């Protein structure tokens, strides 16, 4: 399969060609800038190292998408969803978590965001 042509790094003033958005030198700078100035500071606290450990344990215990299993399909779980979001008082307790594939997680997230805006 043919590859896409490389494109210039998006970092201002850098003309190096890259497969992604930033070259290797500027990728870490861009991530740090995003985390410091654009990302909600509470997010880092909610989804830090402890969450990554909880997520890994939960995925290991629930390797299949729970939503797909209800519909009779066997799909590997890739995401861990908070049934009651952390932003509205949910916790990392196992009874508040659900293992989902990417498509089910996206569908549920879109539904919950639409409910918030209506």
MODELLER restraints for C-alpha pairs under 7 A, 6 or more apart:
rsr = mdl.restraints
at = mdl.atoms
rsr.add(forms.Gaussian(group=physical.xy_distance, feature=features.Distance(at['CA:6:A'], at['CA:17:A']), mean=5.57, stdev=0.5))
rsr.add(forms.Gaussian(group=physical.xy_distance, feature=features.Distance(at['CA:6:A'], at['CA:18:A']), mean=5.16, stdev=0.5))
rsr.add(forms.Gaussian(group=physical.xy_distance, feature=features.Distance(at['CA:6:A'], at['CA:19:A']), mean=5.05, stdev=0.5))
rsr.add(forms.Gaussian(group=physical.xy_distance, feature=features.Distance(at['CA:7:A'], at['CA:17:A']), mean=5.05, stdev=0.5))
rsr.add(forms.Gaussian(group=physical.xy_distance, feature=features.Distance(at['CA:7:A'], at['CA:18:A']), mean=5.51, stdev=0.5))
rsr.add(forms.Gaussian(group=physical.xy_distance, feature=features.Distance(at['CA:7:A'], at['CA:19:A']), mean=6.59, stdev=0.5))
rsr.add(forms.Gaussian(group=physical.xy_distance, feature=features.Distance(at['CA:8:A'], at['CA:15:A']), mean=5.22, stdev=0.5))
rsr.add(forms.Gaussian(group=physical.xy_distance, feature=features.Distance(at['CA:8:A'], at['CA:16:A']), mean=5.43, stdev=0.5))
rsr.add(forms.Gaussian(group=physical.xy_distance, feature=features.Distance(at['CA:8:A'], at['CA:17:A']), mean=4.39, stdev=0.5))
rsr.add(forms.Gaussian(group=physical.xy_distance, feature=features.Distance(at['CA:8:A'], at['CA:18:A']), mean=6.09, stdev=0.5))
rsr.add(forms.Gaussian(group=physical.xy_distance, feature=features.Distance(at['CA:9:A'], at['CA:15:A']), mean=5.93, stdev=0.5))
rsr.add(forms.Gaussian(group=physical.xy_distance, feature=features.Distance(at['CA:9:A'], at['CA:16:A']), mean=5.63, stdev=0.5))
rsr.add(forms.Gaussian(group=physical.xy_distance, feature=features.Distance(at['CA:9:A'], at['CA:17:A']), mean=5.89, stdev=0.5))
rsr.add(forms.Gaussian(group=physical.xy_distance, feature=features.Distance(at['CA:9:A'], at['CA:18:A']), mean=6.02, stdev=0.5))
rsr.add(forms.Gaussian(group=physical.xy_distance, feature=features.Distance(at['CA:9:A'], at['CA:21:A']), mean=5.92, stdev=0.5))
rsr.add(forms.Gaussian(group=physical.xy_distance, feature=features.Distance(at['CA:9:A'], at['CA:22:A']), mean=4.58, stdev=0.5))
rsr.add(forms.Gaussian(group=physical.xy_distance, feature=features.Distance(at['CA:9:A'], at['CA:23:A']), mean=5.42, stdev=0.5))
rsr.add(forms.Gaussian(group=physical.xy_distance, feature=features.Distance(at['CA:10:A'], at['CA:21:A']), mean=5.87, stdev=0.5))
rsr.add(forms.Gaussian(group=physical.xy_distance, feature=features.Distance(at['CA:10:A'], at['CA:22:A']), mean=5.55, stdev=0.5))
rsr.add(forms.Gaussian(group=physical.xy_distance, feature=features.Distance(at['CA:11:A'], at['CA:22:A']), mean=6.43, stdev=0.5))
rsr.add(forms.Gaussian(group=physical.xy_distance, feature=features.Distance(at['CA:11:A'], at['CA:26:A']), mean=6.62, stdev=0.5))
rsr.add(forms.Gaussian(group=physical.xy_distance, feature=features.Distance(at['CA:16:A'], at['CA:23:A']), mean=6.63, stdev=0.5))
rsr.add(forms.Gaussian(group=physical.xy_distance, feature=features.Distance(at['CA:17:A'], at['CA:23:A']), mean=6.99, stdev=0.5))
rsr.add(forms.Gaussian(group=physical.xy_distance, feature=features.Distance(at['CA:55:A'], at['CA:80:A']), mean=6.34, stdev=0.5))
rsr.add(forms.Gaussian(group=physical.xy_distance, feature=features.Distance(at['CA:59:A'], at['CA:77:A']), mean=6.86, stdev=0.5))
rsr.add(forms.Gaussian(group=physical.xy_distance, feature=features.Distance(at['CA:59:A'], at['CA:99:A']), mean=6.48, stdev=0.5))
rsr.add(forms.Gaussian(group=physical.xy_distance, feature=features.Distance(at['CA:62:A'], at['CA:99:A']), mean=6.32, stdev=0.5))
rsr.add(forms.Gaussian(group=physical.xy_distance, feature=features.Distance(at['CA:63:A'], at['CA:76:A']), mean=5.89, stdev=0.5))
rsr.add(forms.Gaussian(group=physical.xy_distance, feature=features.Distance(at['CA:63:A'], at['CA:77:A']), mean=5.41, stdev=0.5))
rsr.add(forms.Gaussian(group=physical.xy_distance, feature=features.Distance(at['CA:64:A'], at['CA:74:A']), mean=6.46, stdev=0.5))
rsr.add(forms.Gaussian(group=physical.xy_distance, feature=features.Distance(at['CA:64:A'], at['CA:75:A']), mean=5.55, stdev=0.5))
rsr.add(forms.Gaussian(group=physical.xy_distance, feature=features.Distance(at['CA:64:A'], at['CA:76:A']), mean=4.45, stdev=0.5))
rsr.add(forms.Gaussian(group=physical.xy_distance, feature=features.Distance(at['CA:64:A'], at['CA:77:A']), mean=4.66, stdev=0.5))
rsr.add(forms.Gaussian(group=physical.xy_distance, feature=features.Distance(at['CA:64:A'], at['CA:99:A']), mean=6.92, stdev=0.5))
rsr.add(forms.Gaussian(group=physical.xy_distance, feature=features.Distance(at['CA:65:A'], at['CA:75:A']), mean=5.54, stdev=0.5))
rsr.add(forms.Gaussian(group=physical.xy_distance, feature=features.Distance(at['CA:65:A'], at['CA:76:A']), mean=5.71, stdev=0.5))
rsr.add(forms.Gaussian(group=physical.xy_distance, feature=features.Distance(at['CA:65:A'], at['CA:77:A']), mean=4.46, stdev=0.5))
rsr.add(forms.Gaussian(group=physical.xy_distance, feature=features.Distance(at['CA:65:A'], at['CA:99:A']), mean=5.35, stdev=0.5))
rsr.add(forms.Gaussian(group=physical.xy_distance, feature=features.Distance(at['CA:65:A'], at['CA:100:A']), mean=4.18, stdev=0.5))
rsr.add(forms.Gaussian(group=physical.xy_distance, feature=features.Distance(at['CA:65:A'], at['CA:101:A']), mean=5.31, stdev=0.5))
rsr.add(forms.Gaussian(group=physical.xy_distance, feature=features.Distance(at['CA:66:A'], at['CA:98:A']), mean=6.72, stdev=0.5))
rsr.add(forms.Gaussian(group=physical.xy_distance, feature=features.Distance(at['CA:66:A'], at['CA:99:A']), mean=5.75, stdev=0.5))
rsr.add(forms.Gaussian(group=physical.xy_distance, feature=features.Distance(at['CA:66:A'], at['CA:100:A']), mean=5.91, stdev=0.5))
rsr.add(forms.Gaussian(group=physical.xy_distance, feature=features.Distance(at['CA:67:A'], at['CA:100:A']), mean=6.54, stdev=0.5))
rsr.add(forms.Gaussian(group=physical.xy_distance, feature=features.Distance(at['CA:67:A'], at['CA:104:A']), mean=6.93, stdev=0.5))
rsr.add(forms.Gaussian(group=physical.xy_distance, feature=features.Distance(at['CA:68:A'], at['CA:74:A']), mean=6.32, stdev=0.5))
rsr.add(forms.Gaussian(group=physical.xy_distance, feature=features.Distance(at['CA:68:A'], at['CA:75:A']), mean=6.43, stdev=0.5))
rsr.add(forms.Gaussian(group=physical.xy_distance, feature=features.Distance(at['CA:75:A'], at['CA:101:A']), mean=6.71, stdev=0.5))
rsr.add(forms.Gaussian(group=physical.xy_distance, feature=features.Distance(at['CA:76:A'], at['CA:101:A']), mean=6.24, stdev=0.5))
rsr.add(forms.Gaussian(group=physical.xy_distance, feature=features.Distance(at['CA:77:A'], at['CA:99:A']), mean=5.62, stdev=0.5))
rsr.add(forms.Gaussian(group=physical.xy_distance, feature=features.Distance(at['CA:77:A'], at['CA:100:A']), mean=4.80, stdev=0.5))
rsr.add(forms.Gaussian(group=physical.xy_distance, feature=features.Distance(at['CA:77:A'], at['CA:101:A']), mean=4.47, stdev=0.5))
rsr.add(forms.Gaussian(group=physical.xy_distance, feature=features.Distance(at['CA:78:A'], at['CA:100:A']), mean=6.12, stdev=0.5))
rsr.add(forms.Gaussian(group=physical.xy_distance, feature=features.Distance(at['CA:78:A'], at['CA:101:A']), mean=4.96, stdev=0.5))
rsr.add(forms.Gaussian(group=physical.xy_distance, feature=features.Distance(at['CA:78:A'], at['CA:102:A']), mean=6.09, stdev=0.5))
rsr.add(forms.Gaussian(group=physical.xy_distance, feature=features.Distance(at['CA:79:A'], at['CA:99:A']), mean=5.91, stdev=0.5))
rsr.add(forms.Gaussian(group=physical.xy_distance, feature=features.Distance(at['CA:79:A'], at['CA:100:A']), mean=5.20, stdev=0.5))
rsr.add(forms.Gaussian(group=physical.xy_distance, feature=features.Distance(at['CA:79:A'], at['CA:101:A']), mean=5.92, stdev=0.5))
rsr.add(forms.Gaussian(group=physical.xy_distance, feature=features.Distance(at['CA:79:A'], at['CA:102:A']), mean=6.28, stdev=0.5))
rsr.add(forms.Gaussian(group=physical.xy_distance, feature=features.Distance(at['CA:79:A'], at['CA:105:A']), mean=6.87, stdev=0.5))
rsr.add(forms.Gaussian(group=physical.xy_distance, feature=features.Distance(at['CA:80:A'], at['CA:97:A']), mean=6.42, stdev=0.5))
rsr.add(forms.Gaussian(group=physical.xy_distance, feature=features.Distance(at['CA:80:A'], at['CA:98:A']), mean=5.56, stdev=0.5))
rsr.add(forms.Gaussian(group=physical.xy_distance, feature=features.Distance(at['CA:80:A'], at['CA:99:A']), mean=4.61, stdev=0.5))
rsr.add(forms.Gaussian(group=physical.xy_distance, feature=features.Distance(at['CA:80:A'], at['CA:100:A']), mean=6.02, stdev=0.5))
rsr.add(forms.Gaussian(group=physical.xy_distance, feature=features.Distance(at['CA:81:A'], at['CA:97:A']), mean=5.55, stdev=0.5))
rsr.add(forms.Gaussian(group=physical.xy_distance, feature=features.Distance(at['CA:81:A'], at['CA:98:A']), mean=5.03, stdev=0.5))
rsr.add(forms.Gaussian(group=physical.xy_distance, feature=features.Distance(at['CA:81:A'], at['CA:99:A']), mean=6.26, stdev=0.5))
rsr.add(forms.Gaussian(group=physical.xy_distance, feature=features.Distance(at['CA:81:A'], at['CA:100:A']), mean=6.82, stdev=0.5))
rsr.add(forms.Gaussian(group=physical.xy_distance, feature=features.Distance(at['CA:81:A'], at['CA:105:A']), mean=6.81, stdev=0.5))
rsr.add(forms.Gaussian(group=physical.xy_distance, feature=features.Distance(at['CA:82:A'], at['CA:96:A']), mean=5.67, stdev=0.5))
rsr.add(forms.Gaussian(group=physical.xy_distance, feature=features.Distance(at['CA:82:A'], at['CA:97:A']), mean=4.81, stdev=0.5))
rsr.add(forms.Gaussian(group=physical.xy_distance, feature=features.Distance(at['CA:82:A'], at['CA:98:A']), mean=6.48, stdev=0.5))
rsr.add(forms.Gaussian(group=physical.xy_distance, feature=features.Distance(at['CA:83:A'], at['CA:96:A']), mean=5.27, stdev=0.5))
rsr.add(forms.Gaussian(group=physical.xy_distance, feature=features.Distance(at['CA:83:A'], at['CA:97:A']), mean=5.88, stdev=0.5))
rsr.add(forms.Gaussian(group=physical.xy_distance, feature=features.Distance(at['CA:83:A'], at['CA:98:A']), mean=6.82, stdev=0.5))
rsr.add(forms.Gaussian(group=physical.xy_distance, feature=features.Distance(at['CA:84:A'], at['CA:90:A']), mean=4.74, stdev=0.5))
rsr.add(forms.Gaussian(group=physical.xy_distance, feature=features.Distance(at['CA:84:A'], at['CA:96:A']), mean=6.41, stdev=0.5))
